[in-house]
Amino acid sequence: MKEISRDFDTLHEWALMSDQELREIVSNETMRTLHRISSYFITEKELEKLTINEINFILIVRTMKNLLDEGSHALSMAIICAGDLLDNGQKNEAMAVYEQFCLECSSPFYRNIAESQIKKISDILKNT
């Protein structure tokens, strides 16, 4: 989890940089880091096809930052909606919110979080 947090911090730092500043930091190490960061937001199949180089580094940084922001926003909305449903005792409906999120989300990172919430709700349902 520490590595993910560090990677997200790195992505946030890079996203604040100008294109010129990003061009200046491109190296084998930063490209490997960006590839690892990309693994949180795109499918394995997409990751296998992804080639990061000096030419597309900036575009991929900007794309991954957008995916981070979009996924974070979508998951936050699902958490709020499911939380309200849980507060009202609507466990199945809350689980359905997370299931729908998983269907619509291609990010392994955010899907994993939603799937863990589904498991928690499922465990609650089994124990009631």
Phi, psi and omega in degrees: 000329179297319181295319179299314180300316179296318179297319179295320177299317179299313180300318178299317179298313181297321182296334179280346182281153173286166177301319180297316179298321178295319178303325184285341182259357182297125178206173176302321181294314181291328177291323176294319178297317179295324177296316178296316178300318180300330182296340178283338192243346180234159182292162178301320180298315178294322181295322178299327181275345186285122174242120180258130179217182182298330184284318185256003182306311183297313180300319181290321175302311182295321180295315181294323177296319177297318179295323176299311182294315181296316179295318179298316180296312182297317180293320178301317179296320178295319179297316179297312181297311180296322178298317177299317179296317178298319178300331180265010177077013182264073185293316180298320179293322177296317178298321180297326178299313180292323178297318178295319177302314181298324178294326185267343186261129178264353183282117178302323181298308183287324177298320179300319178297313180297319179296325177292327176290321176300316180298317179299315180294319179300318177297321177297316180297322180293328184268005179249000000 
